[in-house]
């Protein structure tokens, strides 16, 4: 029965075009923007969104901060969308991320802890576990772009409301 429900959910996702309509090539630019002697880089996506990168983290984000946020954003979008496809109502969603990095170069993330607080109706452990598993195992492009030895630990709290 669970396998049948999983198949139905995957078919619904495919029918809706979820993650099926992506451009195969993404372009971006990074431009040096030295402000008052500070080393700042302005990043711009192909659609015009901007983010500032600052190695001193005074005027902008570090690249690793945005990487952690990208992972969280990707998983958050997946989980909420999957829960809604499962006929749950999500009224509020909050994710807190905490990442540990290797102390010496290359200073990549070794683990990231994610805590989700999901508020809504029709939510239960089975649905949330399934939504997280689908994101983690198949759909989260950012997760699958990162190192295979990265440990991602996800916990959650369900709040009725």
N, C-alpha and C positions, 0 to 999 in steps of 0.2 A: 504493500500500500504506500509506504513512504517513497519507494522508488518511482511509483506511478505519479505521485504528487511532484516529485523532483522533475520528472520528465515534462509534466504539464507546465511547471514554472519556467523551465528552459524554453519550451515551445512558445510561451507567452512572451518571454523576453526577445526571442528571435523574431516573432511576428511584429513586435513593436519597433524593431530595428535597433534595440538597445546595443550600443557599442558596435553596431554593424556598419554604421554610416560615418566612418572616419576618413580623413584625408590620409593617403599612404605616406605623404611627405609633409613634414612640418618645418617651417623656417622661422628663425628668430635672429635678432641682432643684439649685440652687446657693444656699447660705445663707452669709451673712457670719458668721464666728466669730472676732471679734477677741479674740486671746489676748495679754494683757500688752501691749496697744497695737500688736500685729502684725496686719497685714491678711491674714487667712487666710479662704479660702472652702472650705466643705465641699460637695462634689458627691456626689449620690446618684442612681444609675440607678433605673429603674422597678422593677427586681428587688431593690433594696436594697444594691447594691455601692457602696462609698464610695471617694472619692479626695479628698485635700486639695490645694488650689491655693494657692501662696504666691509672690508676686512676688519675694521676696527669696531664695527657695529654701532656707530654713532649716528650715521645719516641713513642707514639702510640695513637690510637683512644680510646675513651671511648666506652663501650658497647652501650650506648644510641645513640652515633653518628653513629655507624654502623647500628643500628636498623633503624634510620631515613634514612640513605642511602639505606638500603635494601628495605624499602617501596618505595622510589623514583625510585630505579632501577627496581623494579618489575612493577610499574606503567608505567615507561618510555618504557620498553620492550613491554608491552601490547599495549599501545597507538600507538606507531610507527608501530607495526605489524598490528594492526587493521586498521590503516589508509592506509597502503599499500595494505591490502586485499580489501579495499574499492576503490582501483585504484587511490589513491592519491600518489603523489611523495613527499617524505620527504627528503629534502636535508640537513637539519640541525635541531638539536633539543637541547634545553637547558632547564634544570629544576633547579629552585632555591627552596630550602626548608627552612622553618623556623618553629621550634617547640617550644611550651611552655610546661614547665614541672611543676608539682606540687612542691611547695617549701619545703615540709616536706616529710619524708619517709612514704610510698614508693613514690619516685620521678618519677612517670610515666608521659608520655606525656599526656597532656589534650587536646591539639590541635596541628595540623600541617597544615601550609599554604604552598601550592605548587603553583608555578607560572611556566608555561611552555611557551616557545617561540618556535614555530614550523614554519620552513621555508620550502616552497615547492610550488608545483603546484597542482591544483585540490583540495585544502583544502577549506573547508567552515565550518561555525559554526555547522551545522547539523552533519557533519561527526566527527568533533572533540568532540562535546558533546556526541555522541554515543560511540566513542572509550573510552572516560573517563568513561562513565556509565558502559560499559561492564567490564572494568578493576575493577572499584570500586564495582560493584554489584555482579560480578561472578568470575572473573579470577585472581585477584591479591591475591595470597596465603598469602603474608606478611600482607596485610591489614586485611584479615580475621583471621589472627593469633593474631592480637592485641586486646586490650580492646574494647568491644562493645560501650563504651561511648566516645571513641576517636573521636574528631571532625576533619575531614579532609576537608579543604577548598581548592578547585582547581580553579585557574583562568588561562587564557591563552591568548596569542597574536598570531595571524596568520600573517606571513610575506610572501608575494608573492615573489617567487624567486627560 
